Structures are given as C-alpha cells and as structure tokens.
Amino acid sequence: MTVDRILPTDEAYDLLDLATELADRELAPKAAGFEERAEFPRDVLRAIGRAGLLGLPYPEEYGGAAQPYEVYLQVLEILASRWLAVAEAVSVHTLSCYPVAAFGTDEQRKLLPDMLGGELLGAYCLSEPQGGSDAASLTTRAVRDGDAYVLSGTKAWITHARDADFYNVFCRTGGPGPKGISCLVADAATPGIAPQAAERTMGLRSSPVAQIVFDQARVPADRLVGGEGAGFTIAMSALDSGRLGIAACAVGLAQAALDYAVSYARERQQFGRAIIDFQGLGFGLADAATQISAARALTLAAARLRDAGRPYSIEAAKAKLFATDMAMRVTTDAVQVLGGAGYVADHPVERYMREAKVLQIVEGTNQIQRLVISRSLAKG
C-alpha cells in the first residue's frame, strides 16, 4: 500500500524515495534468511550509513543530514516495513550517537563522522540484570584512577552487544540515585569489556542482544560525556527520542503486516468469493488500517513538537504506547487472516507477530509509558 505523505521539503521526498529503493533492494530480499540464521547484517548497516541514512537528524557539520525528526522517522518506518531488525538497529544506533552529539565536547564530537557514516556502530548500555525500568538504581560503577575511569559491572539486553564498535555506558560515579550517574563512551576493544553469549530471543534474531561484563575496564577520562552526574539526564533525554524511533518502527511493521494480509485476502477464495469481501474479515482490516494511520499521525505530531523545540516527552510516551500496542494487535490479526497459513514460516506474518512483541518492551515498557502519562495527568 502506498502511503500518502506530506513532507516539509522536496529533499525529504527524495530521501524517502532513496530509503524505499534501498529497502526494496537490500533489505526485503535478505530479511528471512538472516532471521533464520540469526546473523547480524553488519554490511547492510554500512550500506545504509554510506547512503547517508544513519545520520539523518544530526547536523551536517558532523556528517549528518540535518533532517527534521519527522523525516527521519518516516525513513525508519519504511525500513521497518521491509526488515524490522535493521530499522531497530538504525534506531538504536541513532540513539547511541545522541550523547556525544548533544552533550559531548568538541574533541568527542570528532568521533561523529565515523559514527554517523556507519563505520562505527554503537550500543546503548543502560539496563542491568536487576535494573531495567528502574534505571536510577543501576550499579555498574566507574572509579576515577588518574587519567581513566575503571569500569566494573554488568549490562543486560544490549542491542549490538557483540557487534558494536563503541558503547555508551551509564555508570555510577557518585552516590545513590540519579545524581550519581554518569555516561562514558567506551571503545568496544577496551580490555576488560566482554560481551556474553547472545540471548535466545522470540524475534529480531538477526539483531541479537546480550549482556556485557565490564571487569576493571579502563576508559580514558576524556570519554566522560557531559561531566560527572549528568548521565541520568542524558539517558532520559535520549530515550524520549528513542521512543519515537520505536513508535515509527511499530508503524512500519504493522503496515507490512496489513499489506500482506490484504494481498492474501484479495487472492484467497472461499465459498466462491475473495475472503476480503466477507464483512467479518474486511471490517477487521479496516480497523487495522485506521489504527496504523492514527499511530503514524500521533508519532509524527510528537516529532514535530521535538523539531519545534517544544516539550514532547509525554507525547513521545503516548506515541510509543499506542503504536506498539497497535502493532501487536495488527500483526496478531494478520496471522488470523491467513488462518493456518499464517502460523507457518512460509509467510512472514508469524515473524511480524513475534517481532511486534519486543516493541512493547524496549525503550521503556508500555507499563512505564502509562506511568509517565498518568503522572503528567496527576500534575495537571
């Protein structure tokens, strides 16, 4: 299905055309094979970077494309509609570039051209085995020792853990609570940094997650971003943007599921007619199409607030909540449209359904999004 979009510039239309062409050529034909092999598509990420699609929302002076967030998110949606794991990788990498881009020193920002060009792949190390939603309670610690910080602890559920070239590590340099948290950008090759075996996940198998153990790893002190104690502010600010990325991924995945289900329902004949002509099924597809449009509109409305420099945290939480719950419903319904055929791997909808689940969890569970929204309502 072609989505009728209103974009701010002619350049934005060209970018979406480029993203569509690249996604059709480099992503769609490869997704099923890489997922089956649980193989990370590092070369695909490099190709996306060299096409200029990894640095879209960042300034041109650092190698970015200076595009509004509303344009970046629509590129992400297109990528997700062909291969969610790649779109999620782009979202995570974009998130991983944020601390240095927004809070880094001029010297640290010299890393950005390689980051934004795809030569250096990033990971975002916030969650821990005992601390997911309660990020302020993290225990990974960094102790200053001369011209370095000595980093010890374990991070969990880290996308790109085994493939990244650099890690944003949120760690404790001070006392308890959010004010004691700092952010270090560590090279993956640093001695004492040990990614563990990949987790056996339900979906997104071509983008494996894993724990990372930091065992007395020495990270140069000049890799501290934003000063000691700034880490929690950096992390929460980055997650607001990251939630919009996940919302856009959810819209793209749901669109792919709907398109496949509609195509199947037009061709599948029962009782002498296409099954899409049966009201019970056709109305369900109509609801799915409407929910996708609503999620897209909500996500882009939040992005436009961000682009305008206005508060958008609550709207980002709403977009992430609505879009990912919607994607779970739509992909589940797509399996149902195909019936028994939807339950086998010959059709991609069973993979879409498995993949949708993780979107309700990453970048803050949907229970956390409801908590954020409800607290804003209580404050008035």
C-alpha positions in Angstrom: 0.0 0.0 0.0 1.3 3.4 -0.9 1.2 5.9 2.0 0.2 9.4 1.0 2.7 11.6 2.9 3.0 15.4 3.5 6.7 16.2 3.9 8.4 19.6 4.6 10.7 19.8 1.6 11.4 18.3 -1.8 14.7 16.9 -0.4 12.6 14.9 2.1 10.6 13.3 -0.7 13.9 12.4 -2.4 15.2 10.9 0.9 12.1 8.7 1.3 12.4 7.6 -2.4 16.1 6.6 -1.7 15.1 4.8 1.5 12.4 2.9 -0.4 14.7 1.9 -3.2 17.4 0.8 -0.8 14.9 -1.1 1.4 13.5 -3.0 -1.6 16.9 -3.9 -2.9 19.0 -4.5 0.2 16.5 -5.3 3.0 13.4 -7.1 1.8 15.1 -10.0 -0.1 17.5 -10.7 2.8 15.4 -10.5 5.9 14.0 -14.0 6.1 17.4 -15.6 5.5 19.3 -13.5 8.1 16.5 -14.0 10.6 16.6 -17.8 10.1 20.4 -17.8 10.6 20.3 -15.3 13.5 23.0 -13.5 11.6 23.6 -9.8 12.2 23.6 -7.8 8.9 26.6 -5.6 9.6 27.3 -4.9 5.9 23.7 -3.8 5.4 24.1 -1.2 8.2 27.3 0.0 6.5 25.4 0.4 3.2 22.7 2.4 5.0 25.3 4.6 6.5 27.1 5.2 3.2 23.7 6.1 1.7 23.5 8.8 4.3 20.6 7.3 6.2 22.3 6.7 9.6 22.8 10.4 10.5 19.6 12.0 9.3 18.7 14.0 12.3 22.2 15.2 13.1 24.0 18.4 11.9 25.8 18.4 8.6 29.0 19.7 10.2 29.3 16.3 12.0 28.4 14.2 8.9 24.7 14.2 9.4 21.9 15.3 7.0 20.3 17.9 9.3 16.8 16.5 8.6 13.8 17.1 10.9 12.9 14.3 13.1 9.6 13.8 11.3 11.5 13.0 8.1 13.9 10.6 9.9 11.0 8.7 11.5 9.3 8.2 8.2 12.6 6.8 6.7 12.7 4.5 9.7 9.1 3.4 9.1 10.0 2.5 5.5 13.0 0.4 6.7 10.9 -1.3 9.3 8.2 -2.3 6.8 10.9 -4.4 4.9 13.0 -5.6 7.8 12.3 -4.6 11.4 15.7 -5.8 12.8 17.5 -3.3 10.5 15.2 -0.5 11.4 15.6 -1.2 15.1 19.3 -1.3 14.6 19.2 2.2 12.9 17.1 3.5 15.8 19.5 2.1 18.4 22.5 3.4 16.6 20.9 6.9 16.2 20.2 6.8 20.0 23.8 5.8 20.6 25.1 8.8 18.8 22.9 11.2 20.8 25.0 11.6 24.0 28.1 12.7 22.1 26.2 14.8 19.6 24.1 16.6 22.2 26.4 16.7 25.3 29.9 15.9 24.0 32.9 18.2 23.9 34.3 19.4 20.6 37.0 16.7 20.8 34.5 14.0 21.4 32.4 15.1 18.5 35.3 14.3 16.2 34.0 10.8 16.5 30.7 11.6 14.9 31.6 11.5 11.2 32.5 7.8 11.5 29.5 7.1 13.8 27.0 8.8 11.5 28.6 7.3 8.4 28.2 3.8 9.7 31.8 2.9 10.0 31.4 2.8 13.8 28.3 1.0 15.2 27.1 2.0 18.6 25.3 0.4 21.5 23.4 2.0 24.4 24.2 0.4 27.8 21.6 1.4 30.4 19.7 -1.7 31.5 21.2 -4.2 34.0 20.2 -7.7 35.1 18.5 -6.4 38.2 17.6 -3.0 36.9 15.5 -2.4 33.8 12.7 0.0 34.3 14.3 1.4 37.5 17.3 2.9 35.6 18.2 5.2 38.5 19.2 2.2 40.6 21.9 0.9 38.3 25.0 -0.5 40.0 27.7 -0.6 37.3 30.4 1.6 38.8 33.3 3.8 37.4 36.0 4.9 39.7 38.5 7.6 38.7 42.1 6.5 38.6 44.4 9.1 37.2 43.6 9.7 33.6 41.0 7.0 33.3 37.8 5.5 34.9 37.9 1.9 36.0 34.6 0.4 35.0 33.0 -2.7 36.6 29.6 -4.2 36.4 27.2 -5.9 34.0 24.8 -4.5 31.5 21.9 -6.5 30.1 19.6 -6.7 27.0 22.1 -4.7 25.0 21.4 -4.5 21.2 24.6 -4.7 19.2 26.4 -6.0 22.3 28.6 -8.4 20.2 28.9 -6.3 17.1 29.2 -2.6 18.3 32.4 -0.6 18.0 31.5 1.7 20.9 29.3 1.6 24.0 27.5 4.4 25.8 27.9 3.1 29.3 25.7 4.6 32.0 27.5 4.0 35.3 27.7 5.2 38.9 30.5 7.7 39.7 28.8 9.1 42.8 26.3 8.3 45.4 22.9 6.6 45.1 20.1 7.9 42.9 20.1 9.6 39.6 22.6 12.4 40.5 25.3 9.8 40.9 25.1 8.5 37.3 27.5 9.4 34.5 28.0 8.5 30.9 31.2 7.1 29.4 31.8 6.3 25.7 34.0 3.2 25.7 35.7 1.6 22.7 34.5 -2.0 22.3 38.1 -3.2 22.0 39.0 -1.9 25.5 40.5 -4.7 27.6 38.1 -5.8 30.3 34.9 -5.4 28.2 33.4 -8.8 27.5 30.2 -9.3 25.6 28.5 -12.5 26.6 26.6 -15.2 24.6 23.6 -13.8 22.6 20.2 -14.3 24.2 17.8 -16.7 22.6 15.0 -14.3 21.7 11.5 -14.7 20.3 12.1 -12.4 17.4 14.6 -10.0 15.9 17.0 -12.9 15.8 19.3 -11.2 13.3 19.8 -8.4 15.8 21.0 -10.3 18.8 21.1 -8.9 22.3 23.4 -9.9 25.1 24.9 -9.0 28.4 28.2 -7.1 28.6 30.5 -7.6 31.5 32.9 -4.8 32.5 35.8 -6.2 34.5 38.1 -3.4 35.6 38.0 -1.9 32.1 40.0 1.4 31.9 38.1 4.0 29.9 40.0 7.3 29.3 38.7 10.1 31.4 38.2 12.3 28.3 35.5 9.9 27.2 33.2 11.2 30.1 30.2 12.9 28.4 28.6 15.9 30.0 30.5 15.8 33.3 30.1 13.6 36.3 26.5 13.3 37.4 25.0 14.2 34.0 24.3 10.6 32.9 20.7 10.2 34.1 19.7 13.5 32.3 21.5 12.3 29.1 19.8 8.9 29.3 16.3 10.2 29.8 16.7 12.8 27.1 17.9 10.2 24.7 15.1 7.8 25.5 12.5 10.4 24.6 13.9 10.5 21.1 14.4 6.7 21.1 10.7 6.1 22.0 9.7 7.9 18.8 12.1 5.7 16.8 10.4 2.6 18.2 7.0 4.0 17.5 8.0 4.6 13.9 9.3 1.0 13.7 5.9 -0.2 15.0 4.1 1.7 12.4 6.3 0.2 9.6 5.9 -3.3 10.9 2.2 -3.0 11.2 1.9 -1.6 7.7 3.9 -4.6 6.4 1.5 -7.0 8.1 -1.6 -5.2 6.9 -0.3 -5.1 3.3 0.5 -8.8 3.3 -2.9 -9.7 4.9 -4.8 -7.5 2.4 -3.0 -9.1 -0.5 -3.6 -12.6 0.8 -7.3 -11.8 1.5 -7.8 -10.5 -2.1 -6.5 -13.7 -3.6 -7.8 -16.3 -1.2 -11.1 -17.7 -2.3 -13.7 -19.3 0.0 -17.4 -20.0 -0.8 -16.9 -18.7 -4.3 -15.5 -15.2 -3.4 -12.4 -13.5 -2.1 -12.3 -13.6 1.7 -11.8 -9.8 1.9 -15.4 -9.5 0.7 -16.6 -11.1 3.9 -17.6 -8.3 6.3 -16.3 -10.0 9.4 -12.8 -10.0 7.9 -13.0 -6.8 5.8 -14.0 -4.8 8.9 -11.1 -6.1 10.8 -8.7 -5.0 8.1 -10.4 -1.6 8.0 -9.8 -1.2 11.8 -6.2 -2.2 11.3 -5.7 0.4 8.6 -7.3 3.1 10.8 -5.2 2.2 13.8 -2.0 2.4 11.7 -2.9 5.8 10.3 -3.7 7.0 13.9 -0.4 5.7 15.2 1.5 7.4 12.4 -0.2 10.7 13.0 0.5 10.5 16.7 4.1 9.7 16.2 4.6 12.5 13.7 2.8 15.0 15.9 5.3 14.3 18.7 8.2 14.5 16.2 7.0 17.9 15.1 6.9 19.2 18.7 10.5 18.0 19.0 11.5 19.7 15.8 9.9 22.9 17.0 12.0 22.8 20.2 8.9 22.3 22.4 8.4 19.8 25.2 7.5 16.4 23.7 8.3 13.8 26.3 4.7 13.0 27.2 3.7 12.9 23.5 6.6 10.5 22.8 5.4 8.2 25.6 1.8 8.3 24.1 3.1 7.6 20.6 5.3 4.7 21.8 2.5 3.2 23.9 -0.2 3.5 21.2 1.9 2.5 18.2 3.5 -0.6 19.8 0.2 -1.9 21.2 -1.3 -1.3 17.8 1.4 -3.3 16.1 0.9 -6.2 18.4 -2.9 -6.2 17.6 -2.4 -5.8 13.8 0.2 -8.4 13.4 -1.8 -10.9 15.5 -4.9 -10.2 13.4 -2.8 -10.6 10.2 -1.9 -14.1 11.3 -5.6 -14.8 11.9 -6.5 -13.5 8.4 -4.2 -16.2 6.9 -5.5 -18.8 9.2 -3.4 -21.9 9.3 -1.1 -20.4 6.6 -0.4 -17.6 9.0 1.1 -19.9 11.6 3.8 -21.3 9.4 7.1 -19.7 8.4 6.3 -19.8 4.6 4.5 -16.5 5.2 6.2 -13.6 7.1 3.2 -12.7 9.3 4.2 -15.1 12.0 7.6 -13.4 12.2 5.9 -10.0 12.3 3.8 -11.1 15.2 6.9 -12.4 17.1 8.8 -9.2 16.4 6.0 -6.9 17.4 6.1 -8.1 21.0 9.6 -6.7 21.7 8.4 -3.2 20.7 6.1 -3.2 23.7 9.2 -3.7 25.9 12.2 -1.8 24.6 12.9 1.9 25.3 10.7 1.6 28.4 7.9 -1.0 28.7 4.4 0.1 27.9 3.6 0.0 31.6 6.3 2.6 32.2 4.8 4.7 29.4 1.4 4.5 31.1 3.1 5.6 34.4 4.7 8.6 32.7 1.5 9.7 31.1 -0.6 9.2 34.2 1.8 11.1 36.4 1.6 14.0 33.9 -2.2 14.0 34.3 -1.9 14.0 38.1 0.3 17.0 38.0 -2.2 18.9 35.7 
